[in-house]
Amino acid sequence: VQMSTLLATTRPDLVRSLILIGPTRDPDVSGPVQLMLRGLKDIPRERQSLWSIWIPDLLRAGLRRSLFMLGQLFADNQLARLGDVRQRVLVVGGERDPIAPAHWVRDLASRVPRGEALIVRNASHAMNYSDAVEMATAIDRAIDLPI
């Protein structure tokens, strides 16, 4: 999500519109530990087969690199550039997502001049995996195709 908004503001010629799914940089989260605690809360809400993919990926990346990337997430000031995003932006969140709660999804969408929020019923954070059909159906209904 953060890389998408950075690209949209630095190279707007490359971005027509954005769909931001499960934005993780909720300003109510004070740091990496609090974000990881929200992630633990999400575990029982996801399909358990997700962890057979996610854990090996984490091990391949290594703890040091993963913690570094988490630190970069918090170092980036995405909020400061949201008002400069001129493209149409659909921010999608899950109704049961503790990492990117619905209030944050709506808040992020309101900070973008052409932003709109979409909350997928009963979806968790990894809705692209655990609730893929519901997420895709909701997005199809929310956007005008083709973009």
C-alpha positions in Angstrom: 0.0 0.0 0.0 2.7 2.5 1.0 4.8 1.8 -2.1 1.6 2.3 -4.3 0.9 5.7 -2.8 4.6 6.7 -3.2 4.6 5.6 -6.9 1.3 7.5 -7.4 2.8 10.7 -6.1 6.3 10.5 -7.6 5.4 9.0 -11.0 1.7 9.8 -11.5 2.2 9.1 -15.2 2.5 5.4 -14.3 -0.6 5.1 -12.2 -4.2 5.4 -13.4 -6.0 4.3 -10.2 -5.2 2.3 -7.1 -6.9 -0.4 -5.1 -5.3 -0.5 -1.6 -6.1 -3.7 0.3 -5.7 -4.0 4.0 -3.5 -0.9 4.6 -1.2 -1.7 7.5 0.1 1.6 8.6 -2.8 2.5 11.0 -1.7 5.7 12.9 -3.3 4.2 16.0 -0.5 1.6 16.1 2.5 3.0 17.9 5.1 0.6 16.7 6.1 -2.9 15.4 5.2 -4.7 18.6 1.7 -3.4 18.7 1.3 -4.3 15.0 2.6 -7.8 15.7 0.0 -8.1 18.5 -2.7 -7.2 16.1 -1.3 -9.9 13.7 -1.6 -12.5 16.5 -5.2 -11.5 17.0 -5.8 -12.1 13.3 -4.4 -15.7 13.2 -7.6 -17.5 14.2 -9.6 -15.4 11.7 -7.6 -16.6 8.7 -7.6 -19.9 6.8 -5.1 -22.0 8.6 -3.5 -23.1 5.3 -2.3 -19.5 5.0 0.3 -20.1 7.7 1.9 -23.0 5.7 2.7 -20.3 3.1 3.5 -17.4 5.3 5.8 -19.1 7.9 8.2 -20.5 5.2 8.3 -17.1 3.5 9.2 -15.5 6.8 11.9 -18.1 7.4 13.3 -17.6 3.9 13.4 -13.8 4.4 15.0 -14.2 7.8 14.1 -12.5 11.1 16.6 -9.7 10.7 15.3 -8.7 7.3 11.7 -9.0 8.3 12.2 -6.8 11.3 14.1 -4.2 9.2 11.2 -4.1 6.7 8.7 -3.7 9.6 10.8 -0.7 10.8 10.7 0.8 7.3 6.9 0.6 7.4 6.9 2.8 10.4 9.6 5.1 9.1 7.6 6.0 6.0 5.3 9.0 6.4 2.5 7.9 4.1 0.0 10.2 5.8 1.9 13.3 4.6 1.5 12.3 0.9 -2.1 11.1 0.8 -3.5 14.5 0.0 -1.2 14.5 -3.1 -2.6 11.3 -4.6 -4.7 12.5 -7.5 -5.8 9.1 -8.9 -9.0 7.4 -7.9 -8.3 5.2 -4.9 -10.4 2.4 -3.6 -9.3 1.4 0.0 -10.5 -2.1 0.8 -10.6 -3.5 4.3 -12.1 -6.5 6.1 -14.9 -6.1 8.6 -13.0 -8.5 11.0 -9.5 -7.2 10.3 -7.6 -6.2 13.5 -4.5 -5.1 11.6 -6.3 -2.6 9.3 -9.6 -2.0 11.1 -12.6 -0.5 9.3 -12.2 2.9 10.9 -8.7 3.2 9.6 -9.7 2.1 6.1 -12.4 4.8 6.0 -10.0 7.4 7.5 -7.3 6.6 4.9 -9.9 6.9 2.1 -11.1 10.2 3.4 -7.5 11.6 3.3 -7.2 11.0 -0.5 -9.0 13.6 -2.7 -10.6 10.8 -4.8 -10.7 8.1 -2.2 -13.5 5.7 -1.4 -13.6 3.0 1.3 -15.0 -0.5 0.9 -15.4 -2.8 3.8 -15.8 -6.5 2.9 -18.3 -8.2 5.3 -16.8 -10.9 7.6 -13.4 -10.6 6.0 -10.1 -10.7 7.9 -6.8 -9.1 7.0 -5.6 -11.6 4.4 -8.8 -11.4 2.5 -7.0 -11.9 -0.8 -6.3 -15.5 0.5 -9.0 -16.3 3.1 -11.9 -14.4 1.5 -10.7 -14.0 -2.1 -14.1 -14.5 -3.9 -15.9 -12.2 -1.6 -13.2 -9.6 -1.9 -13.1 -9.8 -5.7 -16.9 -9.6 -5.9 -17.0 -6.6 -3.7 -14.3 -4.8 -5.7 -16.0 -5.6 -9.0 -19.2 -4.0 -7.7 -17.3 -0.9 -6.4 -15.4 0.0 -9.5 -16.3 0.9 -13.0 -14.6 -1.5 -15.4 -12.6 -0.9 -17.4 -10.6 1.7 -15.5 
